Amino acid sequence: MANRHLSRSIVLQSLFEWDSRGQHDDTVSAIVGRNTKEFAPGMGDDTFIDDLMKGILAKKQDLKEIIEKAAPDWPIDKISPVDRNVLRLGLYELLFSDRSEVPAKVAINEAIELAKTYGGETSGRFVNGVLGAVYKELGEPGKEATPAKKRPADVPYEAMPIQHLGGAVVYAHDGDDIYMAFVHDVFGHWTLSKGKVEENEDVNTGTIREINEEMGLNIVIKSDLGMNEYIANDPELGKIRKQVHYFLAESKFDNIKRGSSGGLDDAKWFKLADILELNFYNDILPIVTKAVTLLSQGK
């Protein structure tokens, strides 16, 4: 059975792209097809993704009105793009899906998880508040239901497979100025270039290769910036722990040639003085800050 959490992530990403590009429904099929191919190539049956996306678009006006009523202090165009599209997805499943397939609590919990993963610091609470208000209006269906047994994929944290990745804060000198190179993802965040370290590679070699493939830059590793970890969903393995080892790495101030990595839509150089104003993920900001500190100290 296809991993439905991964499927919902693909639908959210596709909604975000559709929304940010002007909500042209005739582009949806191509957007969904490309995202499914990039992020779930081994999924096989993508019927759930297609049905969910088509259903949300068919009910988009109803969903707009529901959001406006449930969050009267937040005009829909003022809600952050990620939160807005999580609400569309979550409300559609809560209100219009077959409850035998998607119980109300599952719809709410899945939306909250998506908001926490892809949104800002308060996104989870905001989505929980809106969906919770609608859930109460519905009479709290399924409140007394016996919790379902865990799926086999819901393994304990300690038992999750670990995937090793390498990434870098890439910098370059141009005259008296220092620049840093970042990639931009489809959810509106600037982040660090990274990629999977192959089994036959050490992390330094894998990082150098991945940065070259993703940004077209040849780097020299200068310092170790430490590691972070996050949980992701693999279409075959289920939840996995991705451990990323980050480095401070120097490059020439060359043009960035963005590769074909899925989920990225831009890559740019920024002056050192400007980068802390960018929209970073919470777990990336400390790594970038450490890199800036080292560069400011001349290390």
C-alpha positions as CSV (number, residue, x, y, z in Angstrom):
1,M,0.0,0.0,0.0
2,A,1.3,3.4,-0.9
3,N,2.6,5.6,1.9
4,R,-0.3,8.1,2.4
5,H,1.7,10.5,4.4
6,L,4.2,10.8,1.6
7,S,1.3,11.2,-0.8
8,R,-0.1,14.0,1.2
9,S,3.3,15.7,1.2
10,I,3.3,15.6,-2.6
11,V,-0.2,17.0,-2.8
12,L,0.8,19.8,-0.4
13,Q,3.9,20.6,-2.5
14,S,1.8,20.6,-5.7
15,L,-0.9,22.8,-4.1
16,F,1.8,25.2,-3.0
17,E,3.2,25.4,-6.6
18,W,-0.3,25.8,-8.1
19,D,-1.1,28.5,-5.6
20,S,2.2,30.4,-6.1
21,R,1.9,30.3,-9.9
22,G,-1.6,31.9,-10.0
23,Q,-3.9,28.9,-9.4
24,H,-4.1,27.8,-13.0
25,D,-6.0,24.5,-12.9
26,D,-4.7,23.5,-16.3
27,T,-1.2,23.2,-14.9
28,V,-2.1,20.9,-12.1
29,S,-1.7,17.6,-13.9
30,A,1.9,18.4,-15.0
31,I,2.8,19.7,-11.5
32,V,1.5,16.6,-9.8
33,G,3.1,14.3,-12.3
34,R,6.5,15.9,-12.0
35,N,6.4,15.9,-8.2
36,T,5.3,12.3,-7.9
37,K,8.1,11.3,-10.3
38,E,10.7,13.2,-8.3
39,F,9.7,12.4,-4.7
40,A,8.0,9.0,-5.0
41,P,9.4,7.2,-8.1
42,G,8.8,3.8,-6.5
43,M,5.3,4.5,-5.3
44,G,3.5,2.7,-8.2
45,D,-0.2,3.5,-7.7
46,D,-0.7,7.2,-7.4
47,T,-4.5,7.2,-7.5
48,F,-4.7,8.6,-3.9
49,I,-2.6,11.6,-4.9
50,D,-4.6,12.3,-8.1
51,D,-8.0,11.9,-6.3
52,L,-7.0,14.1,-3.4
53,M,-5.7,16.8,-5.6
54,K,-8.7,16.8,-7.9
55,G,-11.1,16.8,-4.9
56,I,-9.4,19.8,-3.3
57,L,-9.5,21.8,-6.5
58,A,-13.2,20.9,-7.1
59,K,-14.0,22.2,-3.7
60,K,-11.7,25.1,-3.6
61,Q,-14.4,27.8,-3.3
62,D,-16.1,25.8,-0.5
63,L,-12.8,25.4,1.3
64,K,-12.1,29.2,0.9
65,E,-15.4,30.0,2.6
66,I,-14.8,27.5,5.4
67,I,-11.4,28.9,6.1
68,E,-12.7,32.4,6.2
69,K,-15.4,31.4,8.7
70,A,-13.1,29.3,10.9
71,A,-10.3,31.9,10.9
72,P,-12.1,35.2,10.7
73,D,-9.1,37.2,11.9
74,W,-7.0,35.8,9.0
75,P,-8.0,36.7,5.4
76,I,-7.1,33.8,3.3
77,D,-4.6,35.7,1.2
78,K,-2.8,36.8,4.5
79,I,-2.3,33.3,5.7
80,S,1.2,32.0,4.9
81,P,1.2,29.9,1.7
82,V,2.1,26.7,3.4
83,D,-0.5,27.0,6.2
84,R,-3.2,28.0,3.6
85,N,-2.6,24.9,1.6
86,V,-2.3,22.6,4.6
87,L,-5.7,23.9,5.6
88,R,-7.1,23.2,2.1
89,L,-5.8,19.7,2.3
90,G,-6.8,19.0,5.9
91,L,-10.3,20.5,5.6
92,Y,-11.0,18.6,2.4
93,E,-10.1,15.3,4.1
94,L,-12.0,16.3,7.2
95,L,-15.2,17.3,5.4
96,F,-15.4,15.6,2.1
97,S,-13.4,12.3,2.3
98,D,-14.9,8.9,3.0
99,R,-14.6,8.6,6.8
100,S,-14.1,4.9,6.6
101,E,-10.9,5.6,4.6
102,V,-9.8,8.8,6.4
103,P,-11.2,9.2,9.9
104,A,-11.6,12.7,11.2
105,K,-8.8,12.4,13.7
106,V,-6.4,11.1,11.0
107,A,-7.3,14.0,8.7
108,I,-6.5,16.5,11.5
109,N,-3.3,14.8,12.7
110,E,-1.9,14.4,9.2
111,A,-2.5,18.1,8.5
112,I,-0.8,19.2,11.8
113,E,2.2,17.0,11.0
114,L,2.5,18.6,7.5
115,A,2.2,22.1,9.1
116,K,5.0,21.3,11.6
117,T,7.2,19.8,8.9
118,Y,6.9,22.4,6.2
119,G,5.5,25.5,7.9
120,G,6.8,28.0,10.5
121,E,7.2,27.8,14.2
122,T,3.5,28.4,14.9
123,S,2.0,26.6,11.9
124,G,1.1,23.4,13.8
125,R,-0.8,25.3,16.4
126,F,-2.6,27.5,13.9
127,V,-3.7,24.5,11.7
128,N,-4.7,22.6,14.8
129,G,-6.9,25.6,16.0
130,V,-8.7,25.9,12.7
131,L,-9.3,22.2,12.1
132,G,-10.2,21.8,15.7
133,A,-12.9,24.5,15.5
134,V,-14.4,22.8,12.4
135,Y,-14.2,19.4,14.1
136,K,-16.2,20.7,17.0
137,E,-18.8,22.2,14.6
138,L,-19.2,18.7,13.1
139,G,-19.9,17.3,16.5
140,E,-16.5,15.7,17.0
141,P,-17.1,12.6,14.9
142,G,-15.1,9.5,15.9
143,K,-14.2,11.0,19.2
144,E,-15.0,7.7,21.1
145,A,-13.5,5.4,18.4
146,T,-11.0,2.9,19.5
147,P,-7.5,3.9,18.3
148,A,-6.4,1.9,15.3
149,K,-3.5,-0.4,15.6
150,K,-0.2,1.0,14.4
151,R,0.7,0.3,10.8
152,P,3.9,-1.8,10.4
153,A,5.7,1.4,9.1
154,D,5.2,3.1,12.5
155,V,8.4,1.7,14.0
156,P,10.0,3.2,17.1
157,Y,12.5,6.0,16.6
158,E,15.4,3.8,17.6
159,A,14.5,1.2,15.0
160,M,14.1,3.6,12.0
161,P,16.7,3.1,9.2
162,I,19.3,5.8,9.1
163,Q,20.4,7.6,5.9
164,H,23.6,9.6,5.8
165,L,23.8,12.9,3.9
166,G,26.4,15.6,3.5
167,G,25.8,19.3,3.1
168,A,27.7,22.5,3.2
169,V,27.5,26.2,3.9
170,V,29.3,27.3,0.8
171,Y,31.1,30.7,0.8
172,A,33.3,32.7,-1.7
173,H,35.3,35.9,-1.7
174,D,34.7,38.6,-4.3
175,G,37.0,41.5,-3.7
176,D,36.5,42.6,-0.1
177,D,33.1,40.9,0.1
178,I,32.2,37.4,1.3
179,Y,29.2,35.7,-0.2
180,M,27.3,32.5,0.7
181,A,25.4,30.3,-1.7
182,F,22.0,28.9,-0.8
183,V,19.3,26.9,-2.5
184,H,15.6,27.8,-2.3
185,D,12.9,25.1,-2.0
186,V,9.3,25.1,-3.2
187,F,8.0,25.8,0.3
188,G,9.6,29.2,0.4
189,H,12.7,28.6,2.5
190,W,16.3,29.2,1.7
191,T,18.4,26.2,2.8
192,L,21.7,24.4,2.5
193,S,22.7,22.3,-0.4
194,K,22.9,18.6,0.6
195,G,22.6,15.1,-0.7
196,K,23.0,11.4,0.0
197,V,26.4,10.0,0.8
198,E,26.8,6.7,-1.0
199,E,27.8,3.5,0.8
200,N,31.3,3.5,-0.7
201,E,32.0,7.2,0.0
202,D,33.3,9.0,3.1
203,V,31.2,12.0,4.1
204,N,33.7,14.6,2.8
205,T,33.9,13.1,-0.7
206,G,30.1,12.6,-0.8
207,T,29.5,16.2,0.2
208,I,31.9,17.6,-2.4
209,R,30.2,15.5,-5.1
210,E,26.6,16.5,-4.0
211,I,27.4,20.2,-3.9
212,N,28.8,20.0,-7.4
213,E,25.8,18.2,-8.7
214,E,23.3,20.5,-7.0
215,M,24.9,23.9,-7.6
216,G,27.7,23.3,-10.1
217,L,30.4,24.6,-7.7
218,N,33.7,23.0,-6.8
219,I,34.3,23.3,-3.1
220,V,37.1,22.8,-0.6
221,I,36.0,21.8,2.9
222,K,37.4,24.1,5.5
223,S,35.6,23.4,8.8
224,D,33.2,20.9,10.4
225,L,29.9,22.5,11.4
226,G,28.3,19.5,13.1
227,M,25.2,17.4,12.3
228,N,21.4,17.6,12.5
229,E,18.8,15.0,12.0
230,Y,15.2,14.9,10.8
231,I,12.6,12.2,10.0
232,A,11.4,11.7,6.5
233,N,9.1,9.3,4.7
234,D,10.4,6.8,2.2
235,P,7.9,5.1,-0.2
236,E,9.4,1.7,0.5
237,L,11.0,1.9,3.9
238,G,8.5,4.1,5.7
239,K,9.9,6.6,8.2
240,I,13.6,7.0,8.1
241,R,16.1,9.1,10.1
242,K,18.1,11.4,7.8
243,Q,21.4,12.4,9.5
244,V,23.1,15.4,7.7
245,H,26.7,16.2,8.4
246,Y,27.4,19.9,7.5
247,F,30.7,21.6,6.6
248,L,31.9,25.1,5.9
249,A,33.3,25.0,2.4
250,E,35.0,27.5,0.1
251,S,34.3,27.9,-3.6
252,K,35.3,30.4,-6.3
253,F,32.7,33.1,-6.9
254,D,31.4,31.4,-10.0
255,N,27.9,31.3,-11.5
256,I,25.7,28.8,-9.8
257,K,24.4,26.1,-12.1
258,R,21.4,24.5,-10.3
259,G,21.0,20.8,-10.9
260,S,17.9,18.8,-11.2
261,S,17.3,18.0,-7.5
262,G,13.6,17.8,-6.7
263,G,11.9,20.4,-4.6
264,L,14.3,23.2,-5.4
265,D,13.4,26.2,-7.5
266,D,16.3,28.6,-7.1
267,A,19.9,29.1,-6.0
268,K,21.8,32.3,-5.3
269,W,24.8,34.0,-3.8
270,F,24.1,36.4,-0.9
271,K,26.4,38.9,0.8
272,L,27.4,37.8,4.3
273,A,25.7,40.8,5.9
274,D,22.4,40.0,4.3
275,I,21.9,36.3,4.9
276,L,20.4,36.3,8.4
277,E,17.4,38.2,7.0
278,L,16.5,35.2,4.8
279,N,13.8,32.7,5.6
280,F,15.6,29.6,6.9
281,Y,14.2,26.5,8.6
282,N,14.7,26.5,12.3
283,D,17.2,23.6,12.3
284,I,19.3,25.2,9.6
285,L,19.7,28.7,11.2
286,P,22.1,27.6,14.0
287,I,24.4,26.0,11.4
288,V,24.4,29.1,9.2
289,T,25.0,31.3,12.3
290,K,28.0,29.1,13.3
291,A,29.4,29.5,9.7
292,V,29.0,33.2,9.8
293,T,30.7,33.4,13.2
294,L,33.7,31.4,11.9
295,L,34.0,33.6,8.8
296,S,33.7,36.8,10.8
297,Q,36.6,35.5,13.0
298,G,38.7,34.8,10.0
299,K,38.8,31.1,10.6
